[in-house]
């Protein structure tokens, strides 16, 4: 799965650029301006702060509805410029659960560092001296992270005609209502707003700030806790803060000159007669000709990707109705495109433990980012798997196995095409590019789980063609990566 847990839930949806210090409620030491004065926000233009604690893998629970998996957050460093506006988040995380339990790119080998930056309309990731443009919605997400800081939310309220009633500041930006709760000392205690996700729709975010200290006249919390949809996403203890620090985040030339992202497209390669491996957006699905209908395996990430996959399947099999979509598990990256198939009347095949979760979250409002199913509702149709299910058609067979007692997910399916000896899974081992089968970023526990499930079910696997990674590979690559076969 792709890493997004570290800052997905932080995105407060405020599209304010260069907040001004205009008076919008009260005057002098009263109203929102009084809160700004108490916190030292009035003359605060930049800030740098750092700490450590725990971060959690958003949408990557072991079972649907459970808390996200925890990681040790070794480094959490923020640089912010409220005038630019610009924001830099430098994070280093390491494995926090032993044995690993759940998703979010577990199990991690060593430390994993990510650096996400925004300046105005430009967003990029840093890797040493290299800058990789992050197009699409990344710039907006990171600007919202900037305005989610304790002083940023006050600046945003002042710039967006916020009101203060009792101890609650309320304002609307980009069509969203945003609330900040202040203490009797005029310090921001809690921020609450709605965010959105392809799987669960609109969901609540709450960020709490406590244990304030005074840093040269600027009040700043030393404990920050956030929950997304009721589950913790991070818990950070701040150990250093510098107000009005020298903060510069110049936009690299290659980011400035980056072309806009191309529309999502899908390409396929042949795994066997009437059997295709489809890549869209860097992740993979299967499509099979089952005679009088087609079957698709996995609807990853988003509606945009699902639409691209559907277009490719209909190009490959123009006269075949798509009857089934096979879903490995309910992690948000693997379930993000399911609703598109539901809207088109396609039956979802998944483990029985996933169905109550899908029914509950798919019934939620989707006011922020409506999808095709919310615009044209249709009742989802499910077929479930408890232990094993065999599907046949057009001379082909698919076998679906419940992956018992594995660490990644407790309601997970392995999908096997016996005639071709090909196996599909959602997560566990992602084949890296090149000839070396070992992924240096991960330890092999989940790969060992996969091999155990394959052996327990006596599967004659010759080829792996999973959801993530560089593409199909010989089965021996998995065995080598798991340390069960010499490289």
URSUL-V351077 format. One record per residue. N is the residue number from 1. RES is the residue in three letters. SS is DSSP state (hx for helix, st for strand, lp for the rest). BURIAL is + if it has 16 or more other C-alpha atoms within 10 Angstrom, else -. Layout:
BEGIN
n=<N,N>
res=<RES,RES>
ss=<SS,SS>
burial=<BURIAL,BURIAL>
END
This chain:
BEGIN
n=<1,2,3,4,5,6,7,8,9,10,11,12,13,14,15,16,17,18,19,20,21,22,23,24,25,26,27,28,29,30,31,32,33,34,35,36,37,38,39,40,41,42,43,44,45,46,47,48,49,50,51,52,53,54,55,56,57,58,59,60,61,62,63,64,65,66,67,68,69,70,71,72,73,74,75,76,77,78,79,80,81,82,83,84,85,86,87,88,89,90,91,92,93,94,95,96,97,98,99,100,101,102,103,104,105,106,107,108,109,110,111,112,113,114,115,116,117,118,119,120,121,122,123,124,125,126,127,128,129,130,131,132,133,134,135,136,137,138,139,140,141,142,143,144,145,146,147,148,149,150,151,152,153,154,155,156,157,158,159,160,161,162,163,164,165,166,167,168,169,170,171,172,173,174,175,176,177,178,179,180,181,182,183,184,185,186,187,188,189,190,191,192,193,194,195,196,197,198,199,200,201,202,203,204,205,206,207,208,209,210,211,212,213,214,215,216,217,218,219,220,221,222,223,224,225,226,227,228,229,230,231,232,233,234,235,236,237,238,239,240,241,242,243,244,245,246,247,248,249,250,251,252,253,254,255,256,257,258,259,260,261,262,263,264,265,266,267,268,269,270,271,272,273,274,275,276,277,278,279,280,281,282,283,284,285,286,287,288,289,290,291,292,293,294,295,296,297,298,299,300,301,302,303,304,305,306,307,308,309,310,311,312,313,314,315,316,317,318,319,320,321,322,323,324,325,326,327,328,329,330,331,332,333,334,335,336,337,338,339,340,341,342,343,344,345,346,347,348,349,350,351,352,353,354,355,356,357,358,359,360,361,362,363,364,365,366,367,368,369,370,371,372,373,374,375,376,377,378,379,380,381,382,383,384,385,386,387,388,389,390,391,392,393,394,395,396,397,398,399,400,401,402,403,404,405,406,407,408,409,410,411,412,413,414,415,416,417,418,419,420,421,422,423,424,425,426,427,428,429,430,431,432,433,434,435,436,437,438,439,440,441,442,443,444,445,446,447,448,449,450,451,452,453,454,455,456,457,458,459,460,461,462,463,464,465,466,467,468,469,470,471,472,473,474,475,476,477,478,479,480,481,482,483,484,485,486,487>
res=<UNK,UNK,UNK,UNK,UNK,UNK,UNK,UNK,UNK,UNK,UNK,UNK,UNK,UNK,UNK,UNK,UNK,UNK,UNK,UNK,UNK,UNK,UNK,UNK,UNK,UNK,UNK,UNK,UNK,UNK,UNK,UNK,UNK,UNK,UNK,UNK,UNK,UNK,UNK,UNK,UNK,UNK,UNK,UNK,UNK,UNK,UNK,UNK,UNK,UNK,UNK,UNK,UNK,UNK,UNK,UNK,UNK,UNK,UNK,UNK,UNK,UNK,UNK,UNK,UNK,UNK,UNK,UNK,UNK,UNK,UNK,UNK,UNK,UNK,UNK,UNK,UNK,UNK,UNK,UNK,UNK,UNK,UNK,UNK,UNK,UNK,UNK,UNK,UNK,UNK,UNK,UNK,UNK,UNK,UNK,UNK,UNK,UNK,UNK,UNK,UNK,UNK,UNK,UNK,UNK,UNK,UNK,UNK,UNK,UNK,UNK,UNK,UNK,UNK,UNK,UNK,UNK,UNK,UNK,UNK,UNK,UNK,UNK,UNK,UNK,UNK,UNK,UNK,UNK,UNK,UNK,UNK,UNK,UNK,UNK,UNK,UNK,UNK,UNK,UNK,UNK,UNK,UNK,UNK,UNK,UNK,UNK,UNK,UNK,UNK,UNK,UNK,UNK,UNK,UNK,UNK,UNK,UNK,UNK,UNK,UNK,UNK,UNK,UNK,UNK,UNK,UNK,UNK,UNK,UNK,UNK,UNK,UNK,UNK,UNK,UNK,UNK,UNK,UNK,UNK,UNK,UNK,UNK,UNK,UNK,UNK,UNK,UNK,UNK,UNK,UNK,UNK,UNK,UNK,UNK,UNK,UNK,UNK,UNK,UNK,UNK,UNK,UNK,UNK,UNK,UNK,UNK,UNK,UNK,UNK,UNK,UNK,UNK,UNK,UNK,UNK,UNK,UNK,UNK,UNK,UNK,UNK,UNK,UNK,UNK,UNK,UNK,UNK,UNK,UNK,UNK,UNK,UNK,UNK,UNK,UNK,UNK,UNK,UNK,UNK,UNK,UNK,UNK,UNK,UNK,UNK,UNK,UNK,UNK,UNK,UNK,UNK,UNK,UNK,UNK,UNK,UNK,UNK,UNK,UNK,UNK,UNK,UNK,UNK,UNK,UNK,UNK,UNK,UNK,UNK,UNK,UNK,UNK,UNK,UNK,UNK,UNK,UNK,UNK,UNK,UNK,UNK,UNK,UNK,UNK,UNK,UNK,UNK,UNK,UNK,UNK,UNK,UNK,UNK,UNK,UNK,UNK,UNK,UNK,UNK,UNK,UNK,UNK,UNK,UNK,UNK,UNK,UNK,UNK,UNK,UNK,UNK,UNK,UNK,UNK,UNK,UNK,UNK,UNK,UNK,UNK,UNK,UNK,UNK,UNK,UNK,UNK,UNK,UNK,UNK,UNK,UNK,UNK,UNK,UNK,UNK,UNK,UNK,UNK,UNK,UNK,UNK,UNK,UNK,UNK,UNK,UNK,UNK,UNK,UNK,UNK,UNK,UNK,UNK,UNK,UNK,UNK,UNK,UNK,UNK,UNK,UNK,UNK,UNK,UNK,UNK,UNK,UNK,UNK,UNK,UNK,UNK,UNK,UNK,UNK,UNK,UNK,UNK,UNK,UNK,UNK,UNK,UNK,UNK,UNK,UNK,UNK,UNK,UNK,UNK,UNK,UNK,UNK,UNK,UNK,UNK,UNK,UNK,UNK,UNK,UNK,UNK,UNK,UNK,UNK,UNK,UNK,UNK,UNK,UNK,UNK,UNK,UNK,UNK,UNK,UNK,UNK,UNK,UNK,UNK,UNK,UNK,UNK,UNK,UNK,UNK,UNK,UNK,UNK,UNK,UNK,UNK,UNK,UNK,UNK,UNK,UNK,UNK,UNK,UNK,UNK,UNK,UNK,UNK,UNK,UNK,UNK,UNK,UNK,UNK,UNK,UNK,UNK,UNK,UNK,UNK,UNK,UNK,UNK,UNK,UNK,UNK,UNK,UNK,UNK,UNK,UNK,UNK,UNK,UNK,UNK,UNK,UNK,UNK,UNK,UNK,UNK,UNK,UNK,UNK,UNK,UNK,UNK,UNK,UNK,UNK,UNK>
ss=<lp,lp,lp,lp,hx,hx,hx,hx,lp,lp,lp,lp,lp,lp,lp,lp,lp,lp,lp,lp,lp,lp,lp,lp,lp,lp,lp,lp,lp,lp,hx,hx,hx,hx,hx,hx,hx,hx,hx,lp,lp,lp,lp,lp,lp,st,st,st,st,st,st,st,st,st,st,st,lp,lp,lp,lp,lp,lp,lp,lp,lp,lp,lp,lp,lp,st,st,st,st,st,st,st,st,st,st,st,st,lp,lp,lp,lp,st,st,st,st,st,st,st,st,st,st,lp,lp,lp,lp,lp,lp,lp,lp,lp,lp,lp,lp,st,lp,lp,st,st,st,st,st,st,st,st,st,lp,lp,st,st,st,st,st,st,lp,lp,st,st,st,st,lp,lp,lp,lp,hx,hx,hx,hx,hx,hx,hx,hx,hx,hx,lp,lp,hx,hx,hx,hx,hx,hx,hx,hx,hx,hx,lp,lp,lp,st,st,st,lp,lp,st,st,st,st,st,st,lp,lp,st,st,st,st,st,st,st,lp,lp,lp,lp,lp,st,st,st,st,st,st,st,st,st,st,lp,lp,lp,st,st,st,st,st,st,st,st,st,st,st,st,st,st,st,lp,lp,st,st,st,st,st,st,st,st,st,st,st,lp,lp,st,st,st,st,st,st,st,st,st,st,st,st,st,lp,lp,lp,lp,lp,lp,lp,lp,lp,hx,hx,hx,hx,lp,lp,lp,lp,lp,lp,lp,lp,lp,st,st,st,st,st,st,st,lp,lp,st,st,st,st,st,st,lp,lp,st,st,st,st,st,st,st,lp,lp,lp,st,st,st,st,st,lp,lp,lp,lp,lp,hx,hx,hx,hx,hx,hx,hx,hx,hx,hx,hx,hx,hx,hx,lp,lp,lp,lp,st,st,st,st,st,st,lp,lp,lp,lp,lp,hx,hx,hx,hx,lp,lp,hx,hx,hx,hx,hx,hx,lp,lp,lp,st,st,st,st,st,hx,hx,hx,hx,hx,hx,hx,hx,hx,hx,hx,lp,lp,lp,lp,lp,lp,lp,lp,lp,hx,hx,hx,hx,lp,lp,lp,lp,lp,lp,st,st,st,st,lp,lp,st,st,st,st,st,st,lp,lp,st,st,st,st,st,st,st,lp,lp,lp,lp,lp,lp,lp,lp,lp,lp,st,st,st,st,st,lp,lp,lp,lp,st,st,st,lp,lp,lp,lp,lp,lp,st,lp,lp,lp,lp,lp,lp,lp,lp,lp,lp,st,lp,lp,hx,hx,hx,hx,hx,hx,hx,hx,hx,hx,hx,hx,lp,lp,lp,lp,lp,lp,st,st,lp,lp,lp,lp,st,lp,lp,lp,st,st,hx,hx,hx,hx,hx,hx,hx,lp,lp,lp,lp,lp,lp>
burial=<+,-,-,-,+,+,+,+,+,+,+,+,+,+,+,+,+,+,+,+,+,-,+,+,+,-,-,-,-,-,+,+,+,+,+,+,+,+,+,+,+,+,-,+,+,+,+,+,+,+,+,+,+,+,+,+,+,+,+,+,+,+,+,+,+,-,+,+,+,+,+,+,+,+,+,+,+,+,+,+,+,+,-,+,+,+,+,+,+,+,+,+,+,+,+,+,-,-,-,+,+,+,+,+,+,+,+,+,-,-,-,-,-,-,+,+,+,+,+,+,+,+,+,+,+,+,-,-,-,-,+,-,+,+,+,-,-,+,+,+,+,+,+,+,+,+,+,+,+,+,+,+,+,+,+,+,+,+,+,+,+,+,+,+,-,-,+,+,+,+,+,+,+,-,-,+,-,+,+,+,+,+,-,-,-,+,+,+,+,+,+,+,+,+,+,+,+,+,+,+,+,+,+,-,+,+,+,+,+,+,-,+,-,-,-,-,-,+,+,+,+,+,+,+,+,+,+,+,+,-,+,+,+,+,+,+,+,+,-,-,+,+,+,-,+,-,+,-,+,-,+,-,-,-,+,-,-,-,-,-,-,-,-,-,+,+,-,+,-,-,+,-,-,+,+,+,+,+,+,+,+,-,+,+,+,+,+,+,+,+,-,-,+,+,+,+,+,+,+,+,+,+,+,+,+,+,+,+,+,+,-,+,+,-,-,+,+,-,-,+,-,+,+,+,+,+,+,+,+,+,+,+,+,+,+,+,+,+,+,+,+,+,+,+,+,+,+,+,+,+,+,+,+,+,+,-,-,+,-,-,-,+,-,-,-,+,-,+,-,-,+,-,+,+,-,-,-,-,-,+,-,+,-,+,+,-,-,-,+,-,-,-,-,-,-,+,+,+,+,+,+,+,+,-,-,+,+,+,+,+,+,+,+,+,+,+,+,+,-,+,-,+,+,+,+,+,+,+,+,+,+,+,-,-,-,-,+,+,+,-,-,+,+,+,+,+,+,+,+,+,+,+,+,+,-,-,-,-,+,+,+,-,+,+,+,+,+,+,+,+,+,+,+,-,+,+,+,+,+,+,+,+,-,-,-,-,->
END
